[in-house]
Amino acid sequence: MEEIKPKSLMYYYNKYSWVCQYCKCDTFMPRYVKNKKQMRYAASRDHLKPRCKWWTWEESNIVLACRKCNMDKKDYEFKTN
């Protein structure tokens, strides 16, 4: 089986219009962070089903999240209501 490689962060910026998929805040590129307060809104890729629980880089398992939401979620699976 061929290993699935992650898509670029820019791909997810465009796919999700720069919006965190958990809290719906606007995100921005980490390289433009100017202070610690802004760092919580730096964008990152997050796995809906964590990689530590054997999930992969499949596109359907990855969303754009702000750093705060990504860190708060840790290795838990995201549950929808």
Phi and psi restraints in degrees (value plus and minus 20) as a CYANA .aco file:
   2 GLU   PHI     -97.5   -57.5
   2 GLU   PSI     117.2   157.2
   3 GLU   PHI     -90.3   -50.3
   3 GLU   PSI     116.5   156.5
   4 ILE   PHI    -105.9   -65.9
   4 ILE   PSI     107.1   147.1
   5 LYS   PHI    -117.0   -77.0
   5 LYS   PSI     124.7   164.7
   6 PRO   PHI     -88.9   -48.9
   6 PRO   PSI     124.6   164.6
   7 LYS   PHI     -99.4   -59.4
   7 LYS   PSI     143.5   183.5
   8 SER   PHI     -88.8   -48.8
   8 SER   PSI     136.1   176.1
   9 LEU   PHI     -81.2   -41.2
   9 LEU   PSI     -55.0   -15.0
  10 MET   PHI     -80.7   -40.7
  10 MET   PSI     -55.8   -15.8
  11 TYR   PHI     -78.0   -38.0
  11 TYR   PSI     -64.4   -24.4
  12 TYR   PHI     -95.1   -55.1
  12 TYR   PSI     -51.1   -11.1
  13 TYR   PHI     -76.2   -36.2
  13 TYR   PSI     -69.3   -29.3
  14 ASN   PHI     -89.2   -49.2
  14 ASN   PSI     -62.8   -22.8
  15 LYS   PHI     -80.6   -40.6
  15 LYS   PSI     -60.7   -20.7
  16 TYR   PHI    -126.7   -86.7
  16 TYR   PSI      -4.3    35.7
  17 SER   PHI      33.2    73.2
  17 SER   PSI      17.1    57.1
  18 TRP   PHI      44.9    84.9
  18 TRP   PSI       2.2    42.2
  19 VAL   PHI    -133.1   -93.1
  19 VAL   PSI     111.9   151.9
  20 CYS   PHI     -81.7   -41.7
  20 CYS   PSI     112.0   152.0
  21 GLN   PHI    -100.9   -60.9
  21 GLN   PSI     -25.1    14.9
  22 TYR   PHI    -119.6   -79.6
  22 TYR   PSI     -77.2   -37.2
  23 CYS   PHI    -122.2   -82.2
  23 CYS   PSI     -25.5    14.5
  24 LYS   PHI      47.4    87.4
  24 LYS   PSI      -0.4    39.6
  25 CYS   PHI     -99.0   -59.0
  25 CYS   PSI     139.1   179.1
  26 ASP   PHI     -95.5   -55.5
  26 ASP   PSI     119.3   159.3
  27 THR   PHI    -133.7   -93.7
  27 THR   PSI     151.2   191.2
  28 PHE   PHI    -171.0  -131.0
  28 PHE   PSI     146.9   186.9
  29 MET   PHI     -82.0   -42.0
  29 MET   PSI     114.8   154.8
  30 PRO   PHI     -75.9   -35.9
  30 PRO   PSI     -51.0   -11.0
  31 ARG   PHI     -87.2   -47.2
  31 ARG   PSI     -35.3     4.7
  32 TYR   PHI    -118.1   -78.1
  32 TYR   PSI     -10.4    29.6
  33 VAL   PHI     -88.6   -48.6
  33 VAL   PSI     110.7   150.7
  34 LYS   PHI    -127.8   -87.8
  34 LYS   PSI     -39.2     0.8
  35 ASN   PHI    -176.1  -136.1
  35 ASN   PSI     152.9   192.9
  36 LYS   PHI     -84.4   -44.4
  36 LYS   PSI     -53.7   -13.7
  37 LYS   PHI     -83.5   -43.5
  37 LYS   PSI     -60.6   -20.6
  38 GLN   PHI     -89.0   -49.0
  38 GLN   PSI     -48.0    -8.0
  39 MET   PHI     -77.3   -37.3
  39 MET   PSI     -50.8   -10.8
  40 ARG   PHI     -85.0   -45.0
  40 ARG   PSI     -39.9     0.1
  41 TYR   PHI    -122.5   -82.5
  41 TYR   PSI     -13.0    27.0
  42 ALA   PHI     -88.0   -48.0
  42 ALA   PSI     118.3   158.3
  43 ALA   PHI     -98.4   -58.4
  43 ALA   PSI     131.3   171.3
  44 SER   PHI    -171.3  -131.3
  44 SER   PSI     140.1   180.1
  45 ARG   PHI    -104.3   -64.3
  45 ARG   PSI     119.1   159.1
  46 ASP   PHI    -150.0  -110.0
  46 ASP   PSI     122.9   162.9
  47 HIS   PHI    -110.1   -70.1
  47 HIS   PSI     103.3   143.3
  48 LEU   PHI     -79.6   -39.6
  48 LEU   PSI     -63.8   -23.8
  49 LYS   PHI    -130.4   -90.4
  49 LYS   PSI      94.0   134.0
  50 PRO   PHI     -77.1   -37.1
  50 PRO   PSI     123.3   163.3
  51 ARG   PHI     -83.9   -43.9
  51 ARG   PSI     -51.0   -11.0
  52 CYS   PHI     -86.2   -46.2
  52 CYS   PSI     -34.2     5.8
  53 LYS   PHI    -127.3   -87.3
  53 LYS   PSI       9.0    49.0
  54 TRP   PHI      55.4    95.4
  54 TRP   PSI       0.3    40.3
  55 TRP   PHI    -109.8   -69.8
  55 TRP   PSI     144.6   184.6
  56 THR   PHI    -134.5   -94.5
  56 THR   PSI    -193.3  -153.3
  57 TRP   PHI    -105.7   -65.7
  57 TRP   PSI      -1.3    38.7
  58 GLU   PHI     -77.0   -37.0
  58 GLU   PSI     120.0   160.0
  59 GLU   PHI     -76.3   -36.3
  59 GLU   PSI     -56.1   -16.1
  60 SER   PHI     -88.9   -48.9
  60 SER   PSI     -32.2     7.8
  61 ASN   PHI    -121.4   -81.4
  61 ASN   PSI     -18.7    21.3
  62 ILE   PHI    -141.6  -101.6
  62 ILE   PSI     115.6   155.6
  63 VAL   PHI    -152.6  -112.6
  63 VAL   PSI     147.7   187.7
  64 LEU   PHI    -108.6   -68.6
  64 LEU   PSI     111.4   151.4
  65 ALA   PHI    -157.6  -117.6
  65 ALA   PSI     129.2   169.2
  66 CYS   PHI     -92.7   -52.7
  66 CYS   PSI     139.4   179.4
  67 ARG   PHI     -80.6   -40.6
  67 ARG   PSI     -58.6   -18.6
  68 LYS   PHI     -80.1   -40.1
  68 LYS   PSI     -69.4   -29.4
  69 CYS   PHI     -83.7   -43.7
  69 CYS   PSI     -61.0   -21.0
  70 ASN   PHI     -81.7   -41.7
  70 ASN   PSI     -63.7   -23.7
  71 MET   PHI     -91.0   -51.0
  71 MET   PSI     -57.1   -17.1
  72 ASP   PHI     -86.1   -46.1
  72 ASP   PSI     -56.5   -16.5
  73 LYS   PHI     -91.1   -51.1
  73 LYS   PSI     -51.3   -11.3
  74 LYS   PHI      33.5    73.5
  74 LYS   PSI    -146.6  -106.6
  75 ASP   PHI    -126.7   -86.7
  75 ASP   PSI       6.2    46.2
  76 TYR   PHI    -108.5   -68.5
  76 TYR   PSI     132.9   172.9
  77 GLU   PHI    -101.6   -61.6
  77 GLU   PSI     114.7   154.7
  78 PHE   PHI     -91.2   -51.2
  78 PHE   PSI     108.8   148.8
  79 LYS   PHI    -131.3   -91.3
  79 LYS   PSI     115.4   155.4
  80 THR   PHI    -121.4   -81.4
  80 THR   PSI     133.5   173.5
